[in-house]
Amino acid sequence: MERKKIILVIVVIAALGILINHYVQHYQGGEIYEAANHAYGLLVKGFNVTVTVETVDGKTVTGTLLSVRGSTINIVVNGKVLSVGGPSATREDLKAKLIKLKYHGKVYVYELPPQLGNMGEIIEGLTVNAYSERFSGIIYIDGNITPIELGMLKYRADYLSYGSVTINQMSSRGAVISTNMVPLEFLRSHLGGYRVYMYGILYVNSEERNLPLELVEVRTG
């Protein structure tokens, strides 16, 4: 009986190991191209990816995946963008000996029907237990929003996330912007006090379907 218990424990540990390895991918520094390709594939699907880099000089740096350009992986660490290259990199900030890509769950792609009201309240109603939530679509903003306010949102989306904001129109009565995979927290932070009309697509990286919206697609890593 005791032997059966030991075997059962070993099987459970092995199963958990497989599960964890499925979500944590390891690459040697010389495999920077493979790491970059995998990271880019996760990014465009809408996954929130944590990157851990062990450098050739023995440092360990962990950040959030921002973008991939060629064989260079860019991450955000405490609000600062750092570039990651292979062990012999000359232009990147970090020379990688080992790269770990960590991600969770699936990406549930929902159609967001037209929403009218206070941006903060709209986002509160869309916020669920998730690793990330991103919005692509059109936002009509009512009120005298300033170029600086929109500029701050655009900078944060364009340079500190895998997303972008396009300012289509501005006047003393409001503005119209287009967003591409912009985190909901950014919209709440910069537009939370404005009345808006918005619609588009919502990308939710979570463990399960948890919004009562029309499901367009489910993406896996």
C-alpha positions as CSV (number, residue, x, y, z in Angstrom):
1,M,0.0,0.0,0.0
2,E,2.8,2.4,0.9
3,R,4.6,1.6,-2.4
4,K,1.4,2.5,-4.3
5,K,1.2,5.9,-2.5
6,I,4.8,6.6,-3.4
7,I,4.2,5.7,-7.1
8,L,1.1,7.9,-7.1
9,V,3.0,10.9,-5.7
10,I,5.7,10.5,-8.4
11,V,3.1,10.4,-11.1
12,V,1.4,13.6,-9.8
13,I,4.8,15.4,-9.6
14,A,5.6,14.3,-13.1
15,A,2.3,15.5,-14.4
16,L,2.7,18.9,-12.7
17,G,6.2,19.1,-14.2
18,I,4.8,18.6,-17.7
19,L,2.1,21.3,-17.0
20,I,4.7,23.8,-15.8
21,N,7.1,23.2,-18.7
22,H,4.2,23.7,-21.1
23,Y,4.0,27.3,-19.9
24,V,7.6,28.0,-19.3
25,Q,9.9,27.7,-22.3
26,H,13.7,27.8,-21.8
27,Y,16.2,28.9,-24.4
28,Q,19.9,29.1,-24.3
29,G,21.4,32.4,-25.2
30,G,22.6,31.1,-28.6
31,E,19.0,30.3,-29.4
32,I,18.0,33.9,-29.4
33,Y,16.3,33.7,-32.8
34,E,14.1,30.8,-31.6
35,A,13.3,32.6,-28.4
36,A,12.4,35.8,-30.3
37,N,10.2,34.0,-32.8
38,H,8.3,32.2,-30.0
39,A,8.0,35.5,-28.0
40,Y,6.6,37.3,-31.0
41,G,4.1,34.6,-31.7
42,L,2.8,34.8,-28.1
43,L,2.7,38.6,-28.2
44,V,0.6,39.0,-31.3
45,K,-1.9,36.4,-30.0
46,G,-2.5,38.6,-26.9
47,F,-0.6,36.7,-24.2
48,N,1.0,38.5,-21.3
49,V,4.5,37.1,-21.2
50,T,7.1,37.3,-18.5
51,V,10.7,37.1,-19.6
52,T,13.5,36.1,-17.3
53,V,17.1,36.6,-18.6
54,E,20.2,35.1,-17.0
55,T,23.1,37.2,-18.4
56,V,26.6,36.1,-19.3
57,D,27.9,38.0,-16.3
58,G,25.7,36.2,-13.8
59,K,22.8,38.7,-13.4
60,T,19.1,37.7,-13.5
61,V,16.6,40.2,-14.9
62,T,12.9,39.7,-15.1
63,G,10.5,41.9,-17.0
64,T,7.3,42.0,-19.2
65,L,7.7,41.3,-22.9
66,L,7.2,44.5,-24.9
67,S,8.2,43.8,-28.5
68,V,10.4,41.8,-30.8
69,R,12.5,43.2,-33.6
70,G,14.5,40.6,-35.5
71,S,16.5,38.7,-32.9
72,T,16.2,41.4,-30.3
73,I,13.7,41.0,-27.5
74,N,12.5,44.1,-25.7
75,I,11.2,43.9,-22.1
76,V,9.9,46.5,-19.6
77,V,11.6,46.4,-16.2
78,N,10.2,48.9,-13.6
79,G,9.1,51.2,-16.3
80,K,12.3,51.1,-18.2
81,V,12.8,49.4,-21.6
82,L,15.7,47.0,-21.9
83,S,16.8,45.1,-25.0
84,V,17.9,41.4,-24.9
85,G,20.3,39.8,-27.3
86,G,22.4,36.7,-27.6
87,P,25.6,36.0,-25.6
88,S,27.7,37.9,-28.1
89,A,25.4,40.9,-28.6
90,T,27.0,44.3,-29.0
91,R,24.1,46.7,-29.2
92,E,21.6,45.2,-26.7
93,D,21.4,46.1,-23.0
94,L,21.5,42.5,-21.9
95,K,23.6,39.6,-23.2
96,A,21.6,36.4,-22.5
97,K,23.0,33.1,-21.4
98,L,19.5,31.8,-20.7
99,I,16.1,33.1,-21.6
100,K,12.8,31.9,-20.0
101,L,9.4,32.8,-21.5
102,K,6.5,32.3,-19.0
103,Y,2.9,32.6,-20.0
104,H,-0.5,31.3,-18.7
105,G,-3.9,30.3,-19.8
106,K,-5.4,31.1,-23.2
107,V,-6.4,34.3,-25.0
108,Y,-10.2,34.7,-25.3
109,V,-11.1,37.1,-28.1
110,Y,-14.5,38.8,-27.6
111,E,-16.5,41.2,-29.7
112,L,-17.2,44.3,-27.6
113,P,-20.6,45.8,-28.7
114,P,-21.1,49.6,-28.5
115,Q,-20.6,50.9,-24.9
116,L,-21.8,54.4,-23.9
117,G,-20.9,56.0,-20.6
118,N,-18.1,56.8,-18.2
119,M,-14.9,55.1,-19.3
120,G,-14.0,54.1,-15.7
121,E,-17.3,52.5,-15.2
122,I,-17.2,50.7,-18.5
123,I,-13.8,49.2,-17.8
124,E,-14.9,48.3,-14.3
125,G,-17.6,46.2,-15.8
126,L,-15.1,44.5,-18.2
127,T,-12.4,43.8,-15.6
128,V,-12.1,40.1,-14.7
129,N,-9.6,37.8,-13.2
130,A,-7.1,37.8,-16.0
131,Y,-3.4,38.1,-16.7
132,S,-4.1,40.9,-19.2
133,E,-7.0,42.6,-21.0
134,R,-6.4,44.6,-24.2
135,F,-8.7,46.6,-26.4
136,S,-8.7,47.2,-30.2
137,G,-11.3,49.5,-31.7
138,I,-12.7,53.0,-31.9
139,I,-13.2,55.4,-28.9
140,Y,-15.2,58.6,-29.2
141,I,-14.4,60.9,-26.3
142,D,-16.8,63.6,-25.2
143,G,-15.4,66.7,-23.5
144,N,-12.4,69.1,-23.7
145,I,-9.6,66.5,-23.6
146,T,-6.2,68.1,-24.1
147,P,-3.5,67.0,-26.6
148,I,-1.2,66.4,-23.6
149,E,-3.7,63.9,-22.1
150,L,-3.9,62.0,-25.3
151,G,-0.2,62.3,-25.9
152,M,0.5,60.6,-22.5
153,L,-1.9,57.8,-23.4
154,K,-0.3,57.4,-26.9
155,Y,3.2,57.3,-25.5
156,R,2.4,54.7,-22.9
157,A,0.6,52.5,-25.4
158,D,3.1,52.9,-28.2
159,Y,6.3,52.6,-26.2
160,L,5.5,50.7,-23.0
161,S,3.2,48.0,-24.3
162,Y,2.6,45.9,-27.4
163,G,-0.1,48.3,-28.5
164,S,-0.7,51.6,-30.3
165,V,-3.0,54.6,-30.3
166,T,-3.9,56.7,-33.3
167,I,-5.5,60.1,-32.8
168,N,-8.0,60.5,-35.6
169,Q,-9.6,63.8,-34.7
170,M,-9.5,66.4,-32.0
171,S,-11.6,69.5,-31.2
172,S,-12.8,71.5,-28.2
173,R,-15.7,69.2,-28.0
174,G,-13.8,65.9,-27.9
175,A,-11.7,63.5,-29.8
176,V,-11.8,60.2,-31.8
177,I,-9.0,57.7,-31.4
178,S,-8.3,54.2,-32.7
179,T,-6.6,51.6,-30.5
180,N,-4.7,48.5,-31.2
181,M,-4.3,46.0,-28.3
182,V,-4.1,48.7,-25.7
183,P,-4.3,47.5,-22.0
184,L,-7.6,48.4,-20.4
185,E,-5.6,49.7,-17.4
186,F,-4.1,52.4,-19.6
187,L,-7.5,53.5,-20.8
188,R,-8.8,53.6,-17.3
189,S,-5.8,55.6,-16.1
190,H,-5.9,58.2,-18.9
191,L,-9.6,58.4,-19.9
192,G,-11.3,57.1,-16.8
193,G,-13.1,60.4,-16.1
194,Y,-14.5,60.9,-19.6
195,R,-17.8,60.0,-21.2
196,V,-17.1,57.8,-24.2
197,Y,-18.7,55.7,-26.9
198,M,-16.6,52.7,-27.9
199,Y,-16.7,49.4,-29.6
200,G,-14.3,46.8,-31.0
201,I,-12.5,43.6,-29.9
202,L,-11.4,42.6,-26.4
203,Y,-8.4,40.3,-25.9
204,V,-8.5,38.6,-22.5
205,N,-5.6,36.4,-21.4
206,S,-7.1,34.2,-18.7
207,E,-7.6,30.7,-17.5
208,E,-11.2,30.5,-18.5
209,R,-14.0,32.3,-20.4
210,N,-15.2,34.8,-17.9
211,L,-17.1,37.5,-19.8
212,P,-20.7,37.3,-21.1
213,L,-19.7,38.6,-24.5
214,E,-19.8,37.0,-28.0
215,L,-16.7,34.8,-28.3
216,V,-14.9,35.3,-31.6
217,E,-11.9,33.0,-31.0
218,V,-9.8,31.1,-28.4
219,R,-6.0,31.3,-28.8
220,T,-3.5,28.9,-27.3
221,G,0.3,29.2,-26.9
